[in-house]
């Protein structure tokens, strides 16, 4: 159904356009019109989304991926390489598992006490611990200050991103 109704077009703000004339709840869409609407979560952009027959909204990034690469395997998500959810060009999209996608988030969890990504208090040792898990491998090291642990975490993230040919995201000290 998706392939019959939409087409990928990088000149569209969302990345897709209507292929056929369609009628929504309160609007009529014409062939060639941009498809999708910009969704917000609080004060943040959530990304371009569209609605099939006014049912569950689906991220445009998934639509673009399906058009150009086929079905998305179970357990995989479409991620934006540069972190910009409004950029749905195929060069910016890649598949990630849920764990990797969570690690690329820039916001800290609400229960984070250190104020840094990948840093937690290790009560048994009375130290701050930098911890990173990638592809089932865990690396961790203890430090006396959360800042030192955060710098070590950043080093690991940068090394890992380089080995994967990606951009390091969710760094504690992005400017060095």
C-alpha positions in Angstrom: 0.0 0.0 0.0 2.9 2.4 0.8 4.5 1.9 -2.5 1.3 2.7 -4.4 0.6 5.9 -2.5 3.9 7.7 -2.0 7.2 8.3 -3.8 10.6 9.4 -2.4 11.6 12.9 -3.4 14.5 14.7 -1.6 13.1 18.1 -2.7 10.1 17.5 -0.5 10.5 18.9 3.1 9.6 15.5 4.5 11.4 13.4 1.9 8.3 11.9 0.3 5.4 13.1 -1.9 2.0 11.8 -2.7 1.9 9.6 -5.8 -1.9 9.7 -6.1 -4.7 12.0 -5.1 -6.0 11.2 -1.7 -8.4 12.5 0.9 -7.6 12.8 4.6 -10.0 13.7 7.4 -10.1 17.4 6.8 -7.8 17.8 3.8 -7.4 16.7 0.2 -4.0 15.8 -1.1 -3.0 16.1 -4.7 -0.4 14.1 -6.7 3.0 15.7 -6.1 2.1 17.4 -2.8 4.6 16.8 0.1 3.4 14.0 2.3 3.7 14.0 6.0 3.4 16.4 8.9 5.9 17.8 11.4 5.3 16.3 14.8 6.4 17.8 18.1 7.1 16.3 21.5 7.1 19.1 24.0 9.3 21.8 22.6 11.4 19.5 20.5 10.9 18.4 16.8 10.1 14.7 16.7 10.5 14.5 13.0 8.4 14.2 9.9 5.6 11.7 10.2 2.7 10.7 8.0 -0.6 8.9 8.4 -2.0 6.1 6.3 -5.7 6.3 6.2 -5.7 8.4 9.4 -4.5 5.4 11.4 -1.2 5.0 13.3 1.5 7.6 12.4 4.7 6.1 10.9 8.1 7.9 10.8 8.9 9.1 7.3 12.5 7.7 7.8 10.9 4.2 7.8 9.0 4.9 4.6 12.1 6.2 2.8 14.1 3.2 3.9 11.4 0.7 2.8 11.1 2.4 -0.6 14.9 2.3 -1.3 16.1 -0.8 0.6 13.1 -3.0 1.2 11.6 -4.3 4.4 13.2 -3.4 7.8 14.3 -6.6 9.6 12.7 -7.4 12.9 14.4 -5.7 15.9 16.0 -3.0 13.8 15.2 0.7 13.7 16.0 3.4 11.1 18.4 5.9 12.6 19.6 9.3 11.4 23.4 9.3 11.1 23.8 13.1 11.8 21.2 13.1 14.6 18.9 15.4 12.6 15.4 13.7 12.6 14.3 16.2 9.9 16.9 15.0 7.4 15.4 11.9 5.7 17.8 11.6 2.8 19.0 8.1 2.2 22.6 9.0 2.9 21.6 10.1 6.4 19.6 6.9 7.2 21.0 3.6 8.6 19.7 0.6 10.5 20.5 0.2 14.1 19.3 -2.1 16.9 17.3 -0.6 19.8 20.3 -0.7 22.1 22.5 1.3 19.7 19.8 3.8 19.0 19.3 4.4 22.7 23.1 5.0 23.2 23.0 7.7 20.5 20.4 9.8 22.4 21.6 13.2 23.5 19.3 13.6 26.5 20.3 12.1 29.8 17.9 9.7 31.6 15.9 11.2 34.4 17.5 8.9 37.0 21.1 9.9 36.0 22.9 11.3 39.0 26.3 12.1 37.5 25.1 14.5 34.8 27.1 12.7 32.2 26.5 9.9 29.7 28.0 6.5 30.6 29.0 7.6 34.1 27.5 6.2 37.3 28.3 6.0 41.0 29.7 2.6 42.1 28.6 2.5 45.7 30.7 -0.6 46.6 34.0 1.1 45.6 33.0 4.7 46.4 34.1 5.7 42.9 32.6 7.1 39.6 32.5 4.4 36.9 32.7 5.0 33.2 30.9 2.2 31.4 30.3 1.5 27.7 28.7 -1.6 26.1 28.9 -2.2 22.4 27.9 -5.4 20.6 27.8 -7.3 23.9 31.3 -6.2 25.0 31.5 -4.1 28.2 34.4 -1.8 29.1 34.4 0.0 32.4 36.9 1.9 34.6 36.6 3.7 37.9 37.6 7.3 38.6 37.6 9.6 41.6 35.6 12.3 39.8 32.7 12.1 37.4 34.4 14.5 35.0 37.4 12.1 34.6 35.0 9.2 34.0 33.0 11.2 31.5 36.2 12.0 29.5 37.1 8.3 29.4 33.6 7.5 28.2 34.0 10.0 25.4 37.3 8.5 24.3 35.7 5.1 24.1 32.7 6.4 22.1 35.0 8.2 19.7 37.1 5.1 19.2 34.0 3.0 18.6 32.4 5.4 16.2 35.7 5.6 14.1 35.9 1.9 13.9 32.3 1.8 12.6 32.9 4.7 10.2 30.3 6.8 12.0 30.1 10.2 13.7 30.5 10.1 17.5 27.2 11.3 19.2 26.0 11.9 22.7 29.4 13.0 23.9 29.8 14.6 27.3 32.4 17.1 26.1 31.6 17.6 22.4 34.2 20.4 21.9 37.0 18.4 23.4 
